[in-house]
Amino acid sequence: MAYEQIKRGICLNSQSPQFRPYRACRTFTRKAIVSREVFEVVQRNREQAASTSIQSSKSACSENIFRGIVFCPYCGKTLHRQKGTRKKGADVYRFHCIANSRLGEGACSKKSFSITETELRKKVVDYLRQQSSASSDGNVLVEQSDLLLKTRQSEVQKQVSQIKQDVEKKQRFLLSLYENLVKGIIAKDEYISMKALYEAQITALMNSLVELETGLKEYASQVEKTVEQTNSIRSVKSNGTLTADLVSKLIERIEVYSPDEVKVVTYVGVVISKNMEVR
């Protein structure tokens, strides 16, 4: 058997267990466990086995367009999406409640049930198509969104102009009030009281002005949102295709009571008409 020289640190002339620098180490020889030839043969065999072994690769899951919005109405937990691999044919994805298995028996009052992703897609598409047929207000809004927005802007602008005129009038009253104080027409106490009244009125008018401008921005945002929702529903109605982007825009929550009963909660569409009150 071959012998190999090794260098091992040994503390010389010291009771300390610490190793000294390399130059203070002694050189020993010990018997090799295996010969160099055997070692090299084993290494070659390992490399050959590694290169010829075939590891089974797992196929990636498809996109989950309903991520985080499919719930069990009995326990309130999100449904788990599970992949079922088939030897022949496409993989099948199912949504089911796993509260009892993960959190303990009794976490969900409903016995286990599941719904395939294909069935869930179909029910959601059918619901959105019904919404599209019933959404006459939304369809009108899409056609007349520019006109409605311009009408609202015109109404708000008239009110803004009136408020600005009222503010200027109150400011002139304040100026004349001070002049009357200087001339001795009114007493100081009366001046302070009337000044506080006019300033409060001016503040209220300025707050109304801010509310009008903020309301106009919100109105424009509502119009844009409703047009976008209506167009998205139209898209689903025409081609029946759901995407993650469409789902995020339209659907807030899905509750699965059974494979045959599914409740779809959409984001509240903003119904806007010409007769909406301007506040």
Beta strands, then each sheet from edge to edge (+ up, - down):
strand 1: 3-8
strand 2: 26-31
strand 3: 70-71
strand 4: 80-84
strand 5: 92-96
strand 6: 114-116
strand 7: 251-258
strand 8: 261-266
sheet 1: 1+ 2-
sheet 2: 3+ 7+ 8-
sheet 3: 4+ 5- 6+
end
